[in-house]
Amino acid sequence: MHLREFQSRVTAIYGVRDRERGRDGTFRWLVEEVGELARALRDGTPESLREEVSDVLAWTTSVATLCGVDLEQAAARYAHACPKCQQLPCACARTPSG
């Protein structure tokens, strides 16, 4: 499934609820899902990790849709190389956290 198809599917499933909840409420749900992903990374099974990643992807998609962001266009920023240094692999200076 392409990103545009995924975005359309998530919107068909959750678009009405997302619009009722609004950007702020939908973003808060995304943050909650990121927390669940963090817990799954610590002590989850491969299945729970897959589920939490898919939930974060779906909620990110909902936020993007509510903000008018096309996921295909957003992903294109990374299509060829690092968008900051233009290198593959990234040659940006590493920070203490990464």
Rosetta constraint file for C-alpha pairs under 8 A:
AtomPair CA 1 CA 5 HARMONIC 6.21 0.50
AtomPair CA 1 CA 6 HARMONIC 6.44 0.50
AtomPair CA 2 CA 6 HARMONIC 6.22 0.50
AtomPair CA 3 CA 7 HARMONIC 6.02 0.50
AtomPair CA 3 CA 71 HARMONIC 6.06 0.50
AtomPair CA 3 CA 72 HARMONIC 5.66 0.50
AtomPair CA 4 CA 8 HARMONIC 6.20 0.50
AtomPair CA 4 CA 70 HARMONIC 7.36 0.50
AtomPair CA 4 CA 71 HARMONIC 6.37 0.50
AtomPair CA 4 CA 72 HARMONIC 5.84 0.50
AtomPair CA 5 CA 9 HARMONIC 6.13 0.50
AtomPair CA 6 CA 10 HARMONIC 6.12 0.50
AtomPair CA 7 CA 11 HARMONIC 6.09 0.50
AtomPair CA 7 CA 61 HARMONIC 6.07 0.50
AtomPair CA 7 CA 62 HARMONIC 7.80 0.50
AtomPair CA 7 CA 65 HARMONIC 7.46 0.50
AtomPair CA 7 CA 71 HARMONIC 7.05 0.50
AtomPair CA 8 CA 12 HARMONIC 6.11 0.50
AtomPair CA 9 CA 13 HARMONIC 6.22 0.50
AtomPair CA 10 CA 14 HARMONIC 5.87 0.50
AtomPair CA 10 CA 15 HARMONIC 7.08 0.50
AtomPair CA 10 CA 58 HARMONIC 6.58 0.50
AtomPair CA 10 CA 61 HARMONIC 7.19 0.50
AtomPair CA 10 CA 62 HARMONIC 7.01 0.50
AtomPair CA 11 CA 15 HARMONIC 4.25 0.50
AtomPair CA 11 CA 16 HARMONIC 7.86 0.50
AtomPair CA 11 CA 62 HARMONIC 6.89 0.50
AtomPair CA 11 CA 65 HARMONIC 7.48 0.50
AtomPair CA 14 CA 18 HARMONIC 5.93 0.50
AtomPair CA 14 CA 62 HARMONIC 7.73 0.50
AtomPair CA 15 CA 19 HARMONIC 6.07 0.50
AtomPair CA 15 CA 62 HARMONIC 7.40 0.50
AtomPair CA 16 CA 20 HARMONIC 6.29 0.50
AtomPair CA 17 CA 21 HARMONIC 6.05 0.50
AtomPair CA 18 CA 22 HARMONIC 5.89 0.50
AtomPair CA 18 CA 23 HARMONIC 7.56 0.50
AtomPair CA 18 CA 26 HARMONIC 6.28 0.50
AtomPair CA 18 CA 62 HARMONIC 6.80 0.50
AtomPair CA 18 CA 66 HARMONIC 7.51 0.50
AtomPair CA 19 CA 23 HARMONIC 7.54 0.50
AtomPair CA 19 CA 66 HARMONIC 7.04 0.50
AtomPair CA 21 CA 25 HARMONIC 5.34 0.50
AtomPair CA 21 CA 26 HARMONIC 6.15 0.50
AtomPair CA 22 CA 26 HARMONIC 6.03 0.50
AtomPair CA 22 CA 66 HARMONIC 7.49 0.50
AtomPair CA 23 CA 27 HARMONIC 5.92 0.50
AtomPair CA 23 CA 63 HARMONIC 6.29 0.50
AtomPair CA 23 CA 66 HARMONIC 6.12 0.50
AtomPair CA 23 CA 67 HARMONIC 7.30 0.50
AtomPair CA 24 CA 28 HARMONIC 6.26 0.50
AtomPair CA 25 CA 29 HARMONIC 6.45 0.50
AtomPair CA 26 CA 30 HARMONIC 6.38 0.50
AtomPair CA 26 CA 59 HARMONIC 7.29 0.50
AtomPair CA 26 CA 62 HARMONIC 7.21 0.50
AtomPair CA 26 CA 63 HARMONIC 6.28 0.50
AtomPair CA 27 CA 31 HARMONIC 6.32 0.50
AtomPair CA 27 CA 59 HARMONIC 7.66 0.50
AtomPair CA 27 CA 60 HARMONIC 7.97 0.50
AtomPair CA 27 CA 63 HARMONIC 6.13 0.50
AtomPair CA 28 CA 32 HARMONIC 6.31 0.50
AtomPair CA 29 CA 33 HARMONIC 6.26 0.50
AtomPair CA 29 CA 59 HARMONIC 7.18 0.50
AtomPair CA 30 CA 34 HARMONIC 6.27 0.50
AtomPair CA 30 CA 56 HARMONIC 6.28 0.50
AtomPair CA 30 CA 59 HARMONIC 5.17 0.50
AtomPair CA 30 CA 60 HARMONIC 6.47 0.50
AtomPair CA 30 CA 63 HARMONIC 8.00 0.50
AtomPair CA 31 CA 35 HARMONIC 6.41 0.50
AtomPair CA 32 CA 36 HARMONIC 6.46 0.50
AtomPair CA 33 CA 37 HARMONIC 6.20 0.50
AtomPair CA 33 CA 52 HARMONIC 6.95 0.50
AtomPair CA 33 CA 55 HARMONIC 6.59 0.50
AtomPair CA 33 CA 56 HARMONIC 5.73 0.50
AtomPair CA 33 CA 59 HARMONIC 7.86 0.50
AtomPair CA 34 CA 38 HARMONIC 6.22 0.50
AtomPair CA 34 CA 52 HARMONIC 7.83 0.50
AtomPair CA 34 CA 56 HARMONIC 6.20 0.50
AtomPair CA 35 CA 39 HARMONIC 6.41 0.50
AtomPair CA 36 CA 40 HARMONIC 6.24 0.50
AtomPair CA 36 CA 52 HARMONIC 6.61 0.50
AtomPair CA 37 CA 41 HARMONIC 6.13 0.50
AtomPair CA 37 CA 49 HARMONIC 6.68 0.50
AtomPair CA 37 CA 52 HARMONIC 5.10 0.50
AtomPair CA 37 CA 53 HARMONIC 6.56 0.50
AtomPair CA 37 CA 56 HARMONIC 7.71 0.50
AtomPair CA 38 CA 42 HARMONIC 6.44 0.50
AtomPair CA 39 CA 43 HARMONIC 6.30 0.50
AtomPair CA 39 CA 44 HARMONIC 6.90 0.50
AtomPair CA 40 CA 44 HARMONIC 3.96 0.50
AtomPair CA 40 CA 45 HARMONIC 7.05 0.50
AtomPair CA 40 CA 48 HARMONIC 6.24 0.50
AtomPair CA 40 CA 49 HARMONIC 5.51 0.50
AtomPair CA 40 CA 52 HARMONIC 7.30 0.50
AtomPair CA 41 CA 49 HARMONIC 6.62 0.50
AtomPair CA 44 CA 48 HARMONIC 5.71 0.50
AtomPair CA 44 CA 49 HARMONIC 6.26 0.50
AtomPair CA 45 CA 49 HARMONIC 6.21 0.50
AtomPair CA 46 CA 50 HARMONIC 6.21 0.50
AtomPair CA 47 CA 51 HARMONIC 6.24 0.50
AtomPair CA 48 CA 52 HARMONIC 6.07 0.50
AtomPair CA 49 CA 53 HARMONIC 6.06 0.50
AtomPair CA 50 CA 54 HARMONIC 6.17 0.50
AtomPair CA 51 CA 55 HARMONIC 6.18 0.50
AtomPair CA 52 CA 56 HARMONIC 6.17 0.50
AtomPair CA 53 CA 57 HARMONIC 6.12 0.50
AtomPair CA 54 CA 58 HARMONIC 6.13 0.50
AtomPair CA 55 CA 59 HARMONIC 6.14 0.50
AtomPair CA 56 CA 60 HARMONIC 5.92 0.50
AtomPair CA 57 CA 61 HARMONIC 6.10 0.50
AtomPair CA 58 CA 62 HARMONIC 6.28 0.50
AtomPair CA 59 CA 63 HARMONIC 6.26 0.50
AtomPair CA 60 CA 64 HARMONIC 6.12 0.50
AtomPair CA 61 CA 65 HARMONIC 6.08 0.50
AtomPair CA 61 CA 71 HARMONIC 7.36 0.50
AtomPair CA 62 CA 66 HARMONIC 6.20 0.50
AtomPair CA 63 CA 67 HARMONIC 6.22 0.50
AtomPair CA 64 CA 68 HARMONIC 6.14 0.50
AtomPair CA 64 CA 69 HARMONIC 4.86 0.50
AtomPair CA 64 CA 70 HARMONIC 7.03 0.50
AtomPair CA 64 CA 71 HARMONIC 7.19 0.50
AtomPair CA 65 CA 69 HARMONIC 5.63 0.50
AtomPair CA 65 CA 70 HARMONIC 6.99 0.50
AtomPair CA 69 CA 73 HARMONIC 7.80 0.50
AtomPair CA 69 CA 74 HARMONIC 7.16 0.50
AtomPair CA 70 CA 74 HARMONIC 6.24 0.50
AtomPair CA 71 CA 75 HARMONIC 5.94 0.50
AtomPair CA 72 CA 76 HARMONIC 6.16 0.50
AtomPair CA 73 CA 77 HARMONIC 7.09 0.50
AtomPair CA 75 CA 79 HARMONIC 6.74 0.50
AtomPair CA 77 CA 83 HARMONIC 6.26 0.50
AtomPair CA 78 CA 82 HARMONIC 6.17 0.50
AtomPair CA 78 CA 83 HARMONIC 6.09 0.50
AtomPair CA 80 CA 86 HARMONIC 7.92 0.50
AtomPair CA 80 CA 88 HARMONIC 7.65 0.50
AtomPair CA 81 CA 86 HARMONIC 5.25 0.50
AtomPair CA 81 CA 87 HARMONIC 5.29 0.50
AtomPair CA 81 CA 88 HARMONIC 4.94 0.50
AtomPair CA 81 CA 89 HARMONIC 7.03 0.50
AtomPair CA 81 CA 90 HARMONIC 7.18 0.50
AtomPair CA 82 CA 86 HARMONIC 4.84 0.50
AtomPair CA 82 CA 87 HARMONIC 5.49 0.50
AtomPair CA 82 CA 88 HARMONIC 6.37 0.50
AtomPair CA 82 CA 89 HARMONIC 7.24 0.50
AtomPair CA 82 CA 90 HARMONIC 5.41 0.50
AtomPair CA 84 CA 92 HARMONIC 7.54 0.50
AtomPair CA 85 CA 90 HARMONIC 6.77 0.50
AtomPair CA 85 CA 91 HARMONIC 6.48 0.50
AtomPair CA 85 CA 92 HARMONIC 6.06 0.50
AtomPair CA 86 CA 90 HARMONIC 7.41 0.50
AtomPair CA 87 CA 91 HARMONIC 6.04 0.50
AtomPair CA 94 CA 98 HARMONIC 5.85 0.50
